[in-house]
Amino acid sequence: MSYQRKAEKQISELANGLIDPVLAKRAGINTALLGSWDEIAGEDFADCTRPEKIAWARGNEVDTYKPGVLTIACEGARALFLTHAQGELIQRINSFFGFAAVHQIRIVQKPVSQAVKRSRTPPPLKGEAARKLEDMMEGIEGDKLREAVKRLGTAVLGKRSR
């Protein structure tokens, strides 16, 4: 007796199946475009650009297709260079889709890279700096005030030792 195994699927396939309809409805793009953006944009623009949405032309006629306008977020002065490379980028995007999906690029200047969040709590002091801070806090009686001064002192003295 043999059992039929259910087809195994990767988590990315399941996630794309859930996310793609939402992206298509809201932004007119799919996860394949977002995932392949580094190859499409090339090494010159991969780190400073991100596709935002495709605005598809709305026509009343059923048989006519009109390509859309791709909105790309670009950081700072690199937008000028992207403007000059629009023709090549449009060709790359259309070859990715396999048809003339985009006829124009709209560039929006905004930050693309995610800022790295640092921890708000500094590492505890060690050695001489810790003893110095304890000596400074010797006359403080209130617990809340003592904790606040300790946090401040740790931050200030910790920066000096770096």
Disulfide bonds with the S-S distance in Angstrom:
none
